[in-house]
């Protein structure tokens, strides 16, 4: 078919075109080619679709219909955010057809011709997304066989790969060589030219050429007649001048002459996501932080919405696969460092709980983030153990079947670290990105005493271990505290992401490995982030039988309720006593907090959210740095917790408030810094 494919503008229907194909009303054409015609269709609910009808000449091939049926069945199992999904098909119709989602946007070919090459982080996003799309195709045994710029649409949410897995026929745009292969010149692998073989390795070869084309605006094997291009593909070296150096090595390996020397699509995607993560972490983008691989694509991709007014009716907008993308405002980087989790209105999407949490609360919605852990002296229960420290017996508890069956593999070693690998699969990528994201912000706050690399996070599934490797950029005596901070945050990040987002992952322990130039690597930390109490946040330890539960987190609506003046005498009494205590201790901490004046009720306030049984403490001072805000929040959380515990002890069940949250105002709203559920006064933070 033509490159307009499933994304082009609607053209008028031709005489003899059907008015309906399967369940779809046909409203025009999108394109045509040697394999058939692509019609613009509309489903009964208004969804726009592209319906490809196979040319009658193709159906005359006795093997075509069986091959079409088999590949439609296999392709129907392929899913992924960077593919155009197959919606329906009929291999038994007089003229077989298939329908895919209609996606609006230019093809890569059109975009390069009109706007030029793809640059910056968008290029890394393009490479990662298209490789991930091919990995999803290959995972179910399908081979694309026609990877080229005309089959990649640049939608507002990212690139989408078209036409995966369906057998292609010859037409005048495809090269033919007797006994060899069919395909588009410049996008055919050497083995296809030699033997006609078309496997996943051929797709990877074409992917390498595709990324080079996106980066440079030209084919790596030049232009000219089919025979000239074929000679360069089989015998020449690709022209990669202009491909950024970090990507060039991956592209070079993808364009290897021998199929066995090329990476798999999954490995290429993994490497490209790591490169994209490295760019974003090093740049420390001031407006966005990420927890999922897909979030990085969404954050850096810049394509305006495209619509075609010639469609007779608008598409019904479904939920985007990236709904709930985890972003955090610039104030979070300037405020409290740490992890990012979504708080969608009315439905928390998971995240950290207890005294290590923070969140911004802008008017458009809440986002949560966790700060750097408090110093060991003030929060010893949150500090994991150094490698080699005795922990005593612990019961290994996990919701994952793999973790339930785990056995003690002995202490972690550098040899185990060497055996570990980079992230594979969505869950491991989420873990790696969360760790890198949290640690990057923490390391920045620590004055860069510790150096992390994009490949710092590795996984050893048989041992159930996640490894973090790092180097020191200062003298050893000055970095002990920094290493403890890194370990504490690593512990809580893993506990949060694994338990709350990916409980089926087999991991239960984390290991830190120090790399020093001129010395052998050294295991410096080894801890069980699931079972060890010192890896448990305060909220995990303070949950009462009627506690907040794993899904509760403070949000802007609760804080808004707390800002409504109370008329309840008991609430006023508790708030008054707690406020006076917090003001007193805040002013006693002026040296630590760096406050320039005495603070009072104008800056420090308390209120109640009856709907969620929560007492909020918030500061409108708004000038503390991350360490100062964390120190103040630790103190305020302890006072709030004790105030609620004492009132509950005296009033019993008549006192409805069992939760507390501490927030600080910043330029874009409020950051939720600490929160938890009340146990006994002795359980409260110091």
C-alpha positions, 0 to 999 in steps of 0.5 A: 500500500502507499505510505498514506497507509492508516494515517493519511488524509481521507480521499474520495471513494472510487466507483465500485468501492464497498459502502461497508466492510465487515462492521465498518462503514466506508467513508473514503480511501486512505491509500492503495498499493500492490497488495490492495486498497486501504479504506477509511472506515468508521465503527458504530461507536465512531472509532476511525479505522483503516481497512485494508482489502487484499487485491484479488490477484493476491488471493489467486495464490493458493498459499496466500489465504492460508498464510494470511490467516495464520499471520493475522492470527499471530498478529492479533496477539501483538500489543504495545504502545508503539504499534498500530493494533489489529482490530479485526480481520476476515481471511475467509471473505471473497477479498480478505481484509483486515482493520487496524486503528487509524492513527493521525500523523506524518510518516517518518518519510514525510516528516524528514522531507518536510521538517528535516532529521530527528534530533536531540532526545526525540531521536533516542526516543524514536530509536527506543520506541521502534525497537520496542515495537519490533521486540513485541512483534518478534516475541509472538513469532511474527516478522515484520519484513517491511521496516522502512520510513513509510511504515512508521507514523509519528503520532503526538504520543510517539512513533507507531510501527505499521504493517507488522507481520502481514505477507507483502507482495511485489509492486513497483516500489519494491526491488526484485532479484531472481531467486532472492527476495522482495522488499524496498531498496535500502531496507533489505538485509544482506541475507535477504539479498543472498538467500531470501531469508526474512527473520527477526534479524532482518527486521533489526537490520532494517531498524538500524537503517531506519534510525540512521535515516531518522538521525541524518535524513538519508539512507545509510546505503545511499540512493540509486538503482536497486542493484547499486543499493544491493551492492552497498548493503551486501559489500559496503559499509553504512554511512553513519556520519551524523548519527550521535556517537552513543547511538552509533555503536548500537546502529553499527551492530544492527547493520552487521552483515552477519545476522548472528552479530546483530542485537535482538530487538529487545536488547536494542530497545534496552540499550536505547532506553538506557541511553535516553535515561542517561540523557535525561538524568544528566540533563536533570530536566527541570519539568519532568521525572519518570518512573516508566520507560514509556514516560520518557518517550512521552516526556521528550516527544514533540509532535503536534496533534493532527486531525483530518477535517475530511473525516465525516465524524470525530473519533471517540477518544479512548483512554491513552495507554500513557494516561497517568504519566508520572510527571512532577513540576520543577518545584520538586527538583528544587524542593524535596528529592526522590521518587515520583508516583501518580496521585490521579484524582480519586484514585492513587496509583501507588507510591511511597508511604510514611515518613519518607514521602513527598508530593506537589499539589498543583491545582491541576492534580497531585503528584507525589515524590519522596525526599532524601532520607533523614540522617541516620542519627534522627531516623535509625529505623529507616537505615539499612545495614552495611554489607556484612552486618548481622541482622538476625533471623528474618522471615521472608514474606512475599506476595510473589510465588518466586519470592515465596520459593526463594532460598538463602543463596548466601551473601552477595559477592562481586562475582554475583554482580558480574553475572547480573544483567540490565533490565528486561521487561516493563517491570524491571525497566520501571524498577531501574528507572525509579532507582536511577531517578531517585538516586540522581536527585539525591546525589545532586542534593548531596553535592555529587559526592557519589557518581552513578552511571546509566547502567548502574542498576542490574538484576540477578533474578535467580538470586532475587537481587537488584544491584546498584554500582557507584563510584566516589568523587570525594575522599572516603571519610566524607562519603560515609553519610552519602553512602548511607543516604543512598542505601536508605533511599535505594531500599525504600524505592525498591520496597515501594516499586516492587511491592506496590507496582510489580509484586510479581517480580522475584526480587527481595534484596538490594546490593550496593557495589563500589567501583574505584579506579585502580581497585577491585569492585567491593560490595558495600551494602546488602539488605533485604528490602522486604523483610528487614525492619530497617528497610521499612518506612515508618508508615509501614510499621505504624499501620494499625488494624484500622489504618490507612491501608496501602492505597491512601496518600494525602492529596490536594483535596484533603489539604483543601478540606483541612484549610476550611476553618473548623467549628469542632471544639475537640479539633480546635483544641488539638490543633491549637496545642499541636500548632503551639508546640510545632511553632515553638520547636520550629523557632528553636530550629532557626539555625538548622532551618536557616529561617531569618525571622520568628515564625508563627500562626501566619506561616504554620497551620493545622487543619482537618480532613474529616472525609479521610480522618487526616490532620494536615500540618502545612507551612506557608514559609516556602523558602527552605531548601530540601534538607531544611524542609525535611528536618522541619517535616520530621519534627512536625510529623512527630508532633502531629502523630503524638498529638493525635495519639494522645487525643485518641488515648483520652477520647477512645473511638470517639476521636475519628482522626488516625492519619497525619500529613505534613506539607510545605508550600512552594512556587506551584502549590504544596509538597506532601513531605511526610505522612503516616498512620498513628500508632502509639506515641512511642511509635511516632517519629522523634 
